[in-house]
Structure formats: C-alpha cells, structure tokens
Amino acid sequence: MKRNIGTTERVVRAIAGIGIICLAFVGPKTPWAYLGIVPLLTAISGFCPPYALLGIKTCNNCD
C-alpha cells in the first residue's frame, strides 16, 4: 500500500475521525459514531482505497 494522502488531509481526517468517535460517548450516543474509525485509520496509514481505485493522490512526494 503506497501512501496517497497528503499531510494536510491526514490531519483533517484524524480530527474528523476523533470528533465522530466522540459522538459515541457524548451527544447522541449512537453506534453509527464508530464509523469515525474509518477516517482515523486512513489518516494513520496514509492510504485511502477509493483514492487508489480512482488514481487520486493528494500528496506531493508520493512514491
């Protein structure tokens, strides 16, 4: 898996993922909030499968 997500997008995904996961504990407390794991994992790994399928790269120095 080659990295296809840039640093700025990784930070935004991490913040969004943590924010969505927090909704499972505070706020509506719905199990759907656990879907926040998806953007958090893509931020950690730097790889987005849909981007790979579509040939999108948002990082400047991708290998």
PDBQT receptor file of N, H, CA, C and O in Angstrom, charges set to zero:
ATOM      1  N   MET A   1       0.838  -1.173   0.000  1.00  0.00    +0.000 N 
ATOM      2  CA  MET A   1       0.000   0.000   0.000  1.00  0.00    +0.000 C 
ATOM      3  C   MET A   1       0.890   1.245   0.000  1.00  0.00    +0.000 C 
ATOM      4  O   MET A   1       1.567   1.542   0.984  1.00  0.00    +0.000 OA
ATOM      5  N   LYS A   2       0.872   1.944  -1.092  1.00  0.00    +0.000 N 
ATOM      6  H   LYS A   2       0.322   1.702  -1.891  1.00  0.00    +0.000 HD
ATOM      7  CA  LYS A   2       1.625   3.194  -1.178  1.00  0.00    +0.000 C 
ATOM      8  C   LYS A   2       0.767   4.338  -0.651  1.00  0.00    +0.000 C 
ATOM      9  O   LYS A   2      -0.455   4.346  -0.797  1.00  0.00    +0.000 OA
ATOM     10  N   ARG A   3       1.430   5.279  -0.048  1.00  0.00    +0.000 N 
ATOM     11  H   ARG A   3       2.423   5.272   0.070  1.00  0.00    +0.000 HD
ATOM     12  CA  ARG A   3       0.745   6.439   0.511  1.00  0.00    +0.000 C 
ATOM     13  C   ARG A   3       0.124   7.278  -0.599  1.00  0.00    +0.000 C 
ATOM     14  O   ARG A   3       0.783   7.567  -1.598  1.00  0.00    +0.000 OA
ATOM     15  N   ASN A   4      -1.121   7.668  -0.436  1.00  0.00    +0.000 N 
ATOM     16  H   ASN A   4      -1.656   7.434   0.376  1.00  0.00    +0.000 HD
ATOM     17  CA  ASN A   4      -1.774   8.509  -1.435  1.00  0.00    +0.000 C 
ATOM     18  C   ASN A   4      -2.543   9.681  -0.814  1.00  0.00    +0.000 C 
ATOM     19  O   ASN A   4      -3.338  10.332  -1.492  1.00  0.00    +0.000 OA
ATOM     20  N   ILE A   5      -2.305   9.948   0.479  1.00  0.00    +0.000 N 
ATOM     21  H   ILE A   5      -1.660   9.419   1.030  1.00  0.00    +0.000 HD
ATOM     22  CA  ILE A   5      -2.964  11.046   1.171  1.00  0.00    +0.000 C 
ATOM     23  C   ILE A   5      -1.896  12.000   1.695  1.00  0.00    +0.000 C 
ATOM     24  O   ILE A   5      -0.935  11.571   2.334  1.00  0.00    +0.000 OA
ATOM     25  N   GLY A   6      -2.062  13.284   1.426  1.00  0.00    +0.000 N 
ATOM     26  H   GLY A   6      -2.842  13.632   0.907  1.00  0.00    +0.000 HD
ATOM     27  CA  GLY A   6      -1.114  14.301   1.869  1.00  0.00    +0.000 C 
ATOM     28  C   GLY A   6      -1.240  14.595   3.359  1.00  0.00    +0.000 C 
ATOM     29  O   GLY A   6      -2.193  14.177   4.016  1.00  0.00    +0.000 OA
ATOM     30  N   THR A   7      -0.265  15.319   3.868  1.00  0.00    +0.000 N 
ATOM     31  H   THR A   7       0.510  15.659   3.334  1.00  0.00    +0.000 HD
ATOM     32  CA  THR A   7      -0.194  15.604   5.301  1.00  0.00    +0.000 C 
ATOM     33  C   THR A   7      -1.388  16.415   5.787  1.00  0.00    +0.000 C 
ATOM     34  O   THR A   7      -1.962  16.101   6.830  1.00  0.00    +0.000 OA
ATOM     35  N   THR A   8      -1.763  17.435   5.062  1.00  0.00    +0.000 N 
ATOM     36  H   THR A   8      -1.297  17.691   4.215  1.00  0.00    +0.000 HD
ATOM     37  CA  THR A   8      -2.896  18.269   5.479  1.00  0.00    +0.000 C 
ATOM     38  C   THR A   8      -4.177  17.450   5.546  1.00  0.00    +0.000 C 
ATOM     39  O   THR A   8      -4.946  17.566   6.501  1.00  0.00    +0.000 OA
ATOM     40  N   GLU A   9      -4.402  16.637   4.549  1.00  0.00    +0.000 N 
ATOM     41  H   GLU A   9      -3.778  16.542   3.773  1.00  0.00    +0.000 HD
ATOM     42  CA  GLU A   9      -5.608  15.815   4.531  1.00  0.00    +0.000 C 
ATOM     43  C   GLU A   9      -5.586  14.776   5.642  1.00  0.00    +0.000 C 
ATOM     44  O   GLU A   9      -6.631  14.447   6.205  1.00  0.00    +0.000 OA
ATOM     45  N   ARG A  10      -4.414  14.259   5.961  1.00  0.00    +0.000 N 
ATOM     46  H   ARG A  10      -3.565  14.526   5.504  1.00  0.00    +0.000 HD
ATOM     47  CA  ARG A  10      -4.298  13.284   7.051  1.00  0.00    +0.000 C 
ATOM     48  C   ARG A  10      -4.687  13.931   8.381  1.00  0.00    +0.000 C 
ATOM     49  O   ARG A  10      -5.365  13.307   9.197  1.00  0.00    +0.000 OA
ATOM     50  N   VAL A  11      -4.263  15.170   8.602  1.00  0.00    +0.000 N 
ATOM     51  H   VAL A  11      -3.712  15.677   7.939  1.00  0.00    +0.000 HD
ATOM     52  CA  VAL A  11      -4.603  15.870   9.839  1.00  0.00    +0.000 C 
ATOM     53  C   VAL A  11      -6.107  16.105   9.913  1.00  0.00    +0.000 C 
ATOM     54  O   VAL A  11      -6.725  15.895  10.957  1.00  0.00    +0.000 OA
ATOM     55  N   VAL A  12      -6.691  16.541   8.802  1.00  0.00    +0.000 N 
ATOM     56  H   VAL A  12      -6.189  16.711   7.954  1.00  0.00    +0.000 HD
ATOM     57  CA  VAL A  12      -8.136  16.793   8.771  1.00  0.00    +0.000 C 
ATOM     58  C   VAL A  12      -8.905  15.499   9.018  1.00  0.00    +0.000 C 
ATOM     59  O   VAL A  12      -9.879  15.493   9.771  1.00  0.00    +0.000 OA
ATOM     60  N   ARG A  13      -8.480  14.409   8.394  1.00  0.00    +0.000 N 
ATOM     61  H   ARG A  13      -7.689  14.414   7.782  1.00  0.00    +0.000 HD
ATOM     62  CA  ARG A  13      -9.148  13.117   8.593  1.00  0.00    +0.000 C 
ATOM     63  C   ARG A  13      -9.033  12.650  10.037  1.00  0.00    +0.000 C 
ATOM     64  O   ARG A  13      -9.996  12.122  10.593  1.00  0.00    +0.000 OA
ATOM     65  N   ALA A  14      -7.871  12.838  10.650  1.00  0.00    +0.000 N 
ATOM     66  H   ALA A  14      -7.089  13.267  10.198  1.00  0.00    +0.000 HD
ATOM     67  CA  ALA A  14      -7.677  12.417  12.038  1.00  0.00    +0.000 C 
ATOM     68  C   ALA A  14      -8.589  13.201  12.971  1.00  0.00    +0.000 C 
ATOM     69  O   ALA A  14      -9.224  12.620  13.850  1.00  0.00    +0.000 OA
ATOM     70  N   ILE A  15      -8.659  14.509  12.787  1.00  0.00    +0.000 N 
ATOM     71  H   ILE A  15      -8.143  14.982  12.072  1.00  0.00    +0.000 HD
ATOM     72  CA  ILE A  15      -9.519  15.349  13.632  1.00  0.00    +0.000 C 
ATOM     73  C   ILE A  15     -10.990  14.974  13.433  1.00  0.00    +0.000 C 
ATOM     74  O   ILE A  15     -11.744  14.864  14.399  1.00  0.00    +0.000 OA
ATOM     75  N   ALA A  16     -11.390  14.779  12.180  1.00  0.00    +0.000 N 
ATOM     76  H   ALA A  16     -10.777  14.868  11.394  1.00  0.00    +0.000 HD
ATOM     77  CA  ALA A  16     -12.775  14.402  11.896  1.00  0.00    +0.000 C 
ATOM     78  C   ALA A  16     -13.102  13.035  12.498  1.00  0.00    +0.000 C 
ATOM     79  O   ALA A  16     -14.167  12.852  13.087  1.00  0.00    +0.000 OA
ATOM     80  N   GLY A  17     -12.189  12.082  12.350  1.00  0.00    +0.000 N 
ATOM     81  H   GLY A  17     -11.324  12.231  11.871  1.00  0.00    +0.000 HD
ATOM     82  CA  GLY A  17     -12.418  10.746  12.890  1.00  0.00    +0.000 C 
ATOM     83  C   GLY A  17     -12.566  10.753  14.397  1.00  0.00    +0.000 C 
ATOM     84  O   GLY A  17     -13.461  10.106  14.941  1.00  0.00    +0.000 OA
ATOM     85  N   ILE A  18     -11.688  11.485  15.078  1.00  0.00    +0.000 N 
ATOM     86  H   ILE A  18     -10.961  12.010  14.637  1.00  0.00    +0.000 HD
ATOM     87  CA  ILE A  18     -11.776  11.571  16.532  1.00  0.00    +0.000 C 
ATOM     88  C   ILE A  18     -13.066  12.272  16.953  1.00  0.00    +0.000 C 
ATOM     89  O   ILE A  18     -13.713  11.876  17.922  1.00  0.00    +0.000 OA
ATOM     90  N   GLY A  19     -13.427  13.315  16.213  1.00  0.00    +0.000 N 
ATOM     91  H   GLY A  19     -12.901  13.637  15.426  1.00  0.00    +0.000 HD
ATOM     92  CA  GLY A  19     -14.676  14.025  16.516  1.00  0.00    +0.000 C 
ATOM     93  C   GLY A  19     -15.898  13.142  16.353  1.00  0.00    +0.000 C 
ATOM     94  O   GLY A  19     -16.815  13.192  17.172  1.00  0.00    +0.000 OA
ATOM     95  N   ILE A  20     -15.920  12.340  15.311  1.00  0.00    +0.000 N 
ATOM     96  H   ILE A  20     -15.175  12.299  14.645  1.00  0.00    +0.000 HD
ATOM     97  CA  ILE A  20     -17.060  11.446  15.066  1.00  0.00    +0.000 C 
ATOM     98  C   ILE A  20     -17.113  10.348  16.123  1.00  0.00    +0.000 C 
ATOM     99  O   ILE A  20     -18.192  10.000  16.602  1.00  0.00    +0.000 OA
ATOM    100  N   ILE A  21     -15.959   9.804  16.487  1.00  0.00    +0.000 N 
ATOM    101  H   ILE A  21     -15.083  10.087  16.098  1.00  0.00    +0.000 HD
ATOM    102  CA  ILE A  21     -15.925   8.760  17.510  1.00  0.00    +0.000 C 
ATOM    103  C   ILE A  21     -16.400   9.313  18.848  1.00  0.00    +0.000 C 
ATOM    104  O   ILE A  21     -17.054   8.603  19.612  1.00  0.00    +0.000 OA
ATOM    105  N   CYS A  22     -16.084  10.552  19.136  1.00  0.00    +0.000 N 
ATOM    106  H   CYS A  22     -15.552  11.129  18.516  1.00  0.00    +0.000 HD
ATOM    107  CA  CYS A  22     -16.534  11.174  20.394  1.00  0.00    +0.000 C 
ATOM    108  C   CYS A  22     -18.055  11.208  20.494  1.00  0.00    +0.000 C 
ATOM    109  O   CYS A  22     -18.597  11.205  21.599  1.00  0.00    +0.000 OA
ATOM    110  N   LEU A  23     -18.746  11.241  19.369  1.00  0.00    +0.000 N 
ATOM    111  H   LEU A  23     -18.305  11.243  18.471  1.00  0.00    +0.000 HD
ATOM    112  CA  LEU A  23     -20.205  11.250  19.389  1.00  0.00    +0.000 C 
ATOM    113  C   LEU A  23     -20.780   9.955  19.956  1.00  0.00    +0.000 C 
ATOM    114  O   LEU A  23     -21.936   9.924  20.376  1.00  0.00    +0.000 OA
ATOM    115  N   ALA A  24     -19.988   8.892  19.971  1.00  0.00    +0.000 N 
ATOM    116  H   ALA A  24     -19.048   8.918  19.630  1.00  0.00    +0.000 HD
ATOM    117  CA  ALA A  24     -20.455   7.629  20.548  1.00  0.00    +0.000 C 
ATOM    118  C   ALA A  24     -20.528   7.727  22.070  1.00  0.00    +0.000 C 
ATOM    119  O   ALA A  24     -21.252   6.960  22.706  1.00  0.00    +0.000 OA
ATOM    120  N   PHE A  25     -19.789   8.657  22.652  1.00  0.00    +0.000 N 
ATOM    121  H   PHE A  25     -19.201   9.279  22.136  1.00  0.00    +0.000 HD
ATOM    122  CA  PHE A  25     -19.736   8.785  24.102  1.00  0.00    +0.000 C 
ATOM    123  C   PHE A  25     -20.445  10.037  24.613  1.00  0.00    +0.000 C 
ATOM    124  O   PHE A  25     -20.977  10.049  25.723  1.00  0.00    +0.000 OA
ATOM    125  N   VAL A  26     -20.447  11.082  23.800  1.00  0.00    +0.000 N 
ATOM    126  H   VAL A  26     -20.015  11.073  22.899  1.00  0.00    +0.000 HD
ATOM    127  CA  VAL A  26     -21.066  12.348  24.184  1.00  0.00    +0.000 C 
ATOM    128  C   VAL A  26     -22.011  12.738  23.050  1.00  0.00    +0.000 C 
ATOM    129  O   VAL A  26     -21.678  12.546  21.881  1.00  0.00    +0.000 OA
ATOM    130  N   GLY A  27     -23.138  13.262  23.363  1.00  0.00    +0.000 N 
ATOM    131  H   GLY A  27     -23.408  13.418  24.313  1.00  0.00    +0.000 HD
ATOM    132  CA  GLY A  27     -24.056  13.688  22.310  1.00  0.00    +0.000 C 
ATOM    133  C   GLY A  27     -25.115  12.633  22.066  1.00  0.00    +0.000 C 
ATOM    134  O   GLY A  27     -25.709  12.122  23.015  1.00  0.00    +0.000 OA
ATOM    135  N   PRO A  28     -25.363  12.293  20.789  1.00  0.00    +0.000 N 
ATOM    136  CA  PRO A  28     -26.455  11.360  20.514  1.00  0.00    +0.000 C 
ATOM    137  C   PRO A  28     -26.179   9.916  20.964  1.00  0.00    +0.000 C 
ATOM    138  O   PRO A  28     -27.111   9.119  21.066  1.00  0.00    +0.000 OA
ATOM    139  N   LYS A  29     -24.923   9.575  21.232  1.00  0.00    +0.000 N 
ATOM    140  H   LYS A  29     -24.166  10.223  21.150  1.00  0.00    +0.000 HD
ATOM    141  CA  LYS A  29     -24.529   8.239  21.709  1.00  0.00    +0.000 C 
ATOM    142  C   LYS A  29     -25.080   7.130  20.814  1.00  0.00    +0.000 C 
ATOM    143  O   LYS A  29     -25.685   6.173  21.298  1.00  0.00    +0.000 OA
ATOM    144  N   THR A  30     -24.871   7.264  19.537  1.00  0.00    +0.000 N 
ATOM    145  H   THR A  30     -24.380   8.041  19.144  1.00  0.00    +0.000 HD
ATOM    146  CA  THR A  30     -25.332   6.267  18.578  1.00  0.00    +0.000 C 
ATOM    147  C   THR A  30     -24.167   5.389  18.134  1.00  0.00    +0.000 C 
ATOM    148  O   THR A  30     -23.040   5.874  18.028  1.00  0.00    +0.000 OA
ATOM    149  N   PRO A  31     -24.412   4.117  17.874  1.00  0.00    +0.000 N 
ATOM    150  CA  PRO A  31     -23.339   3.231  17.419  1.00  0.00    +0.000 C 
ATOM    151  C   PRO A  31     -22.786   3.623  16.039  1.00  0.00    +0.000 C 
ATOM    152  O   PRO A  31     -21.687   3.203  15.676  1.00  0.00    +0.000 OA
ATOM    153  N   TRP A  32     -23.522   4.404  15.285  1.00  0.00    +0.000 N 
ATOM    154  H   TRP A  32     -24.415   4.745  15.579  1.00  0.00    +0.000 HD
ATOM    155  CA  TRP A  32     -23.039   4.864  13.982  1.00  0.00    +0.000 C 
ATOM    156  C   TRP A  32     -21.787   5.706  14.124  1.00  0.00    +0.000 C 
ATOM    157  O   TRP A  32     -21.022   5.845  13.169  1.00  0.00    +0.000 OA
ATOM    158  N   ALA A  33     -21.570   6.262  15.286  1.00  0.00    +0.000 N 
ATOM    159  H   ALA A  33     -22.191   6.149  16.061  1.00  0.00    +0.000 HD
ATOM    160  CA  ALA A  33     -20.399   7.107  15.510  1.00  0.00    +0.000 C 
ATOM    161  C   ALA A  33     -19.103   6.311  15.414  1.00  0.00    +0.000 C 
ATOM    162  O   ALA A  33     -18.040   6.890  15.193  1.00  0.00    +0.000 OA
ATOM    163  N   TYR A  34     -19.174   5.001  15.577  1.00  0.00    +0.000 N 
ATOM    164  H   TYR A  34     -20.038   4.530  15.757  1.00  0.00    +0.000 HD
ATOM    165  CA  TYR A  34     -17.969   4.181  15.458  1.00  0.00    +0.000 C 
ATOM    166  C   TYR A  34     -17.444   4.140  14.028  1.00  0.00    +0.000 C 
ATOM    167  O   TYR A  34     -16.337   3.655  13.794  1.00  0.00    +0.000 OA
ATOM    168  N   LEU A  35     -18.208   4.634  13.079  1.00  0.00    +0.000 N 
ATOM    169  H   LEU A  35     -19.107   5.028  13.268  1.00  0.00    +0.000 HD
ATOM    170  CA  LEU A  35     -17.707   4.752  11.703  1.00  0.00    +0.000 C 
ATOM    171  C   LEU A  35     -16.585   5.782  11.613  1.00  0.00    +0.000 C 
ATOM    172  O   LEU A  35     -15.900   5.859  10.594  1.00  0.00    +0.000 OA
ATOM    173  N   GLY A  36     -16.393   6.557  12.643  1.00  0.00    +0.000 N 
ATOM    174  H   GLY A  36     -16.950   6.495  13.471  1.00  0.00    +0.000 HD
ATOM    175  CA  GLY A  36     -15.280   7.501  12.701  1.00  0.00    +0.000 C 
ATOM    176  C   GLY A  36     -13.938   6.796  12.690  1.00  0.00    +0.000 C 
ATOM    177  O   GLY A  36     -12.904   7.429  12.477  1.00  0.00    +0.000 OA
ATOM    178  N   ILE A  37     -13.945   5.497  12.916  1.00  0.00    +0.000 N 
ATOM    179  H   ILE A  37     -14.785   4.982  13.089  1.00  0.00    +0.000 HD
ATOM    180  CA  ILE A  37     -12.710   4.706  12.858  1.00  0.00    +0.000 C 
ATOM    181  C   ILE A  37     -12.142   4.710  11.442  1.00  0.00    +0.000 C 
ATOM    182  O   ILE A  37     -10.924   4.662  11.266  1.00  0.00    +0.000 OA
ATOM    183  N   VAL A  38     -13.001   4.765  10.444  1.00  0.00    +0.000 N 
ATOM    184  H   VAL A  38     -13.990   4.803  10.588  1.00  0.00    +0.000 HD
ATOM    185  CA  VAL A  38     -12.543   4.719   9.046  1.00  0.00    +0.000 C 
ATOM    186  C   VAL A  38     -11.647   5.909   8.698  1.00  0.00    +0.000 C 
ATOM    187  O   VAL A  38     -10.527   5.691   8.235  1.00  0.00    +0.000 OA
ATOM    188  N   PRO A  39     -12.085   7.164   8.899  1.00  0.00    +0.000 N 
ATOM    189  CA  PRO A  39     -11.175   8.263   8.581  1.00  0.00    +0.000 C 
ATOM    190  C   PRO A  39      -9.938   8.281   9.479  1.00  0.00    +0.000 C 
ATOM    191  O   PRO A  39      -8.868   8.716   9.054  1.00  0.00    +0.000 OA
ATOM    192  N   LEU A  40     -10.079   7.814  10.709  1.00  0.00    +0.000 N 
ATOM    193  H   LEU A  40     -10.949   7.461  11.055  1.00  0.00    +0.000 HD
ATOM    194  CA  LEU A  40      -8.925   7.778  11.606  1.00  0.00    +0.000 C 
ATOM    195  C   LEU A  40      -7.882   6.774  11.113  1.00  0.00    +0.000 C 
ATOM    196  O   LEU A  40      -6.687   7.072  11.135  1.00  0.00    +0.000 OA
ATOM    197  N   LEU A  41      -8.311   5.599  10.673  1.00  0.00    +0.000 N 
ATOM    198  H   LEU A  41      -9.281   5.357  10.656  1.00  0.00    +0.000 HD
ATOM    199  CA  LEU A  41      -7.375   4.598  10.159  1.00  0.00    +0.000 C 
ATOM    200  C   LEU A  41      -6.725   5.038   8.847  1.00  0.00    +0.000 C 
ATOM    201  O   LEU A  41      -5.542   4.779   8.626  1.00  0.00    +0.000 OA
ATOM    202  N   THR A  42      -7.483   5.694   7.986  1.00  0.00    +0.000 N 
ATOM    203  H   THR A  42      -8.444   5.904   8.166  1.00  0.00    +0.000 HD
ATOM    204  CA  THR A  42      -6.881   6.178   6.744  1.00  0.00    +0.000 C 
ATOM    205  C   THR A  42      -5.884   7.289   7.021  1.00  0.00    +0.000 C 
ATOM    206  O   THR A  42      -4.893   7.429   6.303  1.00  0.00    +0.000 OA
ATOM    207  N   ALA A  43      -6.138   8.082   8.058  1.00  0.00    +0.000 N 
ATOM    208  H   ALA A  43      -6.943   7.968   8.640  1.00  0.00    +0.000 HD
ATOM    209  CA  ALA A  43      -5.182   9.134   8.429  1.00  0.00    +0.000 C 
ATOM    210  C   ALA A  43      -3.899   8.522   8.975  1.00  0.00    +0.000 C 
ATOM    211  O   ALA A  43      -2.805   8.992   8.660  1.00  0.00    +0.000 OA
ATOM    212  N   ILE A  44      -4.021   7.498   9.774  1.00  0.00    +0.000 N 
ATOM    213  H   ILE A  44      -4.910   7.116  10.030  1.00  0.00    +0.000 HD
ATOM    214  CA  ILE A  44      -2.844   6.849  10.362  1.00  0.00    +0.000 C 
ATOM    215  C   ILE A  44      -2.020   6.151   9.288  1.00  0.00    +0.000 C 
ATOM    216  O   ILE A  44      -0.794   6.255   9.278  1.00  0.00    +0.000 OA
ATOM    217  N   SER A  45      -2.686   5.443   8.390  1.00  0.00    +0.000 N 
ATOM    218  H   SER A  45      -3.683   5.358   8.398  1.00  0.00    +0.000 HD
ATOM    219  CA  SER A  45      -1.963   4.678   7.371  1.00  0.00    +0.000 C 
ATOM    220  C   SER A  45      -1.503   5.532   6.193  1.00  0.00    +0.000 C 
ATOM    221  O   SER A  45      -0.521   5.200   5.530  1.00  0.00    +0.000 OA
ATOM    222  N   GLY A  46      -2.214   6.638   5.929  1.00  0.00    +0.000 N 
ATOM    223  H   GLY A  46      -3.013   6.908   6.467  1.00  0.00    +0.000 HD
ATOM    224  CA  GLY A  46      -1.867   7.476   4.786  1.00  0.00    +0.000 C 
ATOM    225  C   GLY A  46      -2.334   6.892   3.467  1.00  0.00    +0.000 C 
ATOM    226  O   GLY A  46      -1.910   7.341   2.402  1.00  0.00    +0.000 OA
ATOM    227  N   PHE A  47      -3.200   5.897   3.528  1.00  0.00    +0.000 N 
ATOM    228  H   PHE A  47      -3.544   5.532   4.393  1.00  0.00    +0.000 HD
ATOM    229  CA  PHE A  47      -3.688   5.218   2.332  1.00  0.00    +0.000 C 
ATOM    230  C   PHE A  47      -5.202   5.201   2.336  1.00  0.00    +0.000 C 
ATOM    231  O   PHE A  47      -5.828   4.836   3.330  1.00  0.00    +0.000 OA
ATOM    232  N   CYS A  48      -5.793   5.603   1.202  1.00  0.00    +0.000 N 
ATOM    233  H   CYS A  48      -5.284   5.899   0.394  1.00  0.00    +0.000 HD
ATOM    234  CA  CYS A  48      -7.241   5.600   1.034  1.00  0.00    +0.000 C 
ATOM    235  C   CYS A  48      -7.583   4.687  -0.145  1.00  0.00    +0.000 C 
ATOM    236  O   CYS A  48      -7.243   5.016  -1.282  1.00  0.00    +0.000 OA
ATOM    237  N   PRO A  49      -8.248   3.546   0.092  1.00  0.00    +0.000 N 
ATOM    238  CA  PRO A  49      -8.565   2.625  -1.001  1.00  0.00    +0.000 C 
ATOM    239  C   PRO A  49      -9.368   3.246  -2.149  1.00  0.00    +0.000 C 
ATOM    240  O   PRO A  49      -9.044   2.978  -3.306  1.00  0.00    +0.000 OA
ATOM    241  N   PRO A  50     -10.411   4.069  -1.887  1.00  0.00    +0.000 N 
ATOM    242  CA  PRO A  50     -11.119   4.678  -3.016  1.00  0.00    +0.000 C 
ATOM    243  C   PRO A  50     -10.219   5.585  -3.860  1.00  0.00    +0.000 C 
ATOM    244  O   PRO A  50     -10.366   5.643  -5.081  1.00  0.00    +0.000 OA
ATOM    245  N   TYR A  51      -9.290   6.288  -3.215  1.00  0.00    +0.000 N 
ATOM    246  H   TYR A  51      -9.170   6.241  -2.223  1.00  0.00    +0.000 HD
ATOM    247  CA  TYR A  51      -8.347   7.119  -3.958  1.00  0.00    +0.000 C 
ATOM    248  C   TYR A  51      -7.485   6.253  -4.866  1.00  0.00    +0.000 C 
ATOM    249  O   TYR A  51      -7.199   6.637  -6.001  1.00  0.00    +0.000 OA
ATOM    250  N   ALA A  52      -7.071   5.093  -4.379  1.00  0.00    +0.000 N 
ATOM    251  H   ALA A  52      -7.303   4.782  -3.458  1.00  0.00    +0.000 HD
ATOM    252  CA  ALA A  52      -6.249   4.197  -5.187  1.00  0.00    +0.000 C 
ATOM    253  C   ALA A  52      -7.022   3.707  -6.412  1.00  0.00    +0.000 C 
ATOM    254  O   ALA A  52      -6.465   3.624  -7.507  1.00  0.00    +0.000 OA
ATOM    255  N   LEU A  53      -8.291   3.386  -6.231  1.00  0.00    +0.000 N 
ATOM    256  H   LEU A  53      -8.743   3.454  -5.342  1.00  0.00    +0.000 HD
ATOM    257  CA  LEU A  53      -9.112   2.926  -7.354  1.00  0.00    +0.000 C 
ATOM    258  C   LEU A  53      -9.322   4.016  -8.401  1.00  0.00    +0.000 C 
ATOM    259  O   LEU A  53      -9.373   3.738  -9.599  1.00  0.00    +0.000 OA
ATOM    260  N   LEU A  54      -9.442   5.259  -7.935  1.00  0.00    +0.000 N 
ATOM    261  H   LEU A  54      -9.400   5.484  -6.962  1.00  0.00    +0.000 HD
ATOM    262  CA  LEU A  54      -9.697   6.376  -8.843  1.00  0.00    +0.000 C 
ATOM    263  C   LEU A  54      -8.416   7.045  -9.335  1.00  0.00    +0.000 C 
ATOM    264  O   LEU A  54      -8.469   7.933 -10.186  1.00  0.00    +0.000 OA
ATOM    265  N   GLY A  55      -7.268   6.625  -8.808  1.00  0.00    +0.000 N 
ATOM    266  H   GLY A  55      -7.225   5.903  -8.117  1.00  0.00    +0.000 HD
ATOM    267  CA  GLY A  55      -5.991   7.194  -9.235  1.00  0.00    +0.000 C 
ATOM    268  C   GLY A  55      -5.726   8.578  -8.675  1.00  0.00    +0.000 C 
ATOM    269  O   GLY A  55      -4.999   9.362  -9.285  1.00  0.00    +0.000 OA
ATOM    270  N   ILE A  56      -6.304   8.891  -7.525  1.00  0.00    +0.000 N 
ATOM    271  H   ILE A  56      -6.894   8.254  -7.030  1.00  0.00    +0.000 HD
ATOM    272  CA  ILE A  56      -6.136  10.207  -6.908  1.00  0.00    +0.000 C 
ATOM    273  C   ILE A  56      -4.989  10.156  -5.909  1.00  0.00    +0.000 C 
ATOM    274  O   ILE A  56      -4.878   9.207  -5.133  1.00  0.00    +0.000 OA
ATOM    275  N   LYS A  57      -4.143  11.168  -5.928  1.00  0.00    +0.000 N 
ATOM    276  H   LYS A  57      -4.233  11.939  -6.558  1.00  0.00    +0.000 HD
ATOM    277  CA  LYS A  57      -3.061  11.313  -4.941  1.00  0.00    +0.000 C 
ATOM    278  C   LYS A  57      -3.056  12.769  -4.489  1.00  0.00    +0.000 C 
ATOM    279  O   LYS A  57      -2.984  13.680  -5.314  1.00  0.00    +0.000 OA
ATOM    280  N   THR A  58      -3.133  12.985  -3.190  1.00  0.00    +0.000 N 
ATOM    281  H   THR A  58      -3.192  12.245  -2.520  1.00  0.00    +0.000 HD
ATOM    282  CA  THR A  58      -3.134  14.348  -2.673  1.00  0.00    +0.000 C 
ATOM    283  C   THR A  58      -1.815  14.708  -1.998  1.00  0.00    +0.000 C 
ATOM    284  O   THR A  58      -1.695  15.780  -1.404  1.00  0.00    +0.000 OA
ATOM    285  N   CYS A  59      -0.834  13.828  -2.085  1.00  0.00    +0.000 N 
ATOM    286  H   CYS A  59      -0.931  12.958  -2.567  1.00  0.00    +0.000 HD
ATOM    287  CA  CYS A  59       0.471  14.149  -1.501  1.00  0.00    +0.000 C 
ATOM    288  C   CYS A  59       1.447  14.513  -2.629  1.00  0.00    +0.000 C 
ATOM    289  O   CYS A  59       1.380  13.968  -3.730  1.00  0.00    +0.000 OA
ATOM    290  N   ASN A  60       2.339  15.433  -2.329  1.00  0.00    +0.000 N 
ATOM    291  H   ASN A  60       2.394  15.876  -1.434  1.00  0.00    +0.000 HD
ATOM    292  CA  ASN A  60       3.274  15.925  -3.334  1.00  0.00    +0.000 C 
ATOM    293  C   ASN A  60       4.412  14.956  -3.617  1.00  0.00    +0.000 C 
ATOM    294  O   ASN A  60       4.862  14.851  -4.757  1.00  0.00    +0.000 OA
ATOM    295  N   ASN A  61       4.878  14.256  -2.608  1.00  0.00    +0.000 N 
ATOM    296  H   ASN A  61       4.512  14.341  -1.681  1.00  0.00    +0.000 HD
ATOM    297  CA  ASN A  61       6.030  13.385  -2.788  1.00  0.00    +0.000 C 
ATOM    298  C   ASN A  61       5.677  11.911  -2.626  1.00  0.00    +0.000 C 
ATOM    299  O   ASN A  61       6.391  11.173  -1.947  1.00  0.00    +0.000 OA
ATOM    300  N   CYS A  62       4.593  11.482  -3.238  1.00  0.00    +0.000 N 
ATOM    301  H   CYS A  62       4.013  12.082  -3.790  1.00  0.00    +0.000 HD
ATOM    302  CA  CYS A  62       4.209  10.068  -3.205  1.00  0.00    +0.000 C 
ATOM    303  C   CYS A  62       5.149   9.258  -4.071  1.00  0.00    +0.000 C 
ATOM    304  O   CYS A  62       5.580   9.701  -5.136  1.00  0.00    +0.000 OA
ATOM    305  N   ASP A  63       5.457   8.078  -3.601  1.00  0.00    +0.000 N 
ATOM    306  H   ASP A  63       5.107   7.719  -2.735  1.00  0.00    +0.000 HD
ATOM    307  CA  ASP A  63       6.327   7.190  -4.375  1.00  0.00    +0.000 C 
ATOM    308  C   ASP A  63       5.557   6.418  -5.419  1.00  0.00    +0.000 C 
ATOM    309  O   ASP A  63       6.141   5.625  -6.157  1.00  0.00    +0.000 OA
TER     310      ASP A  63
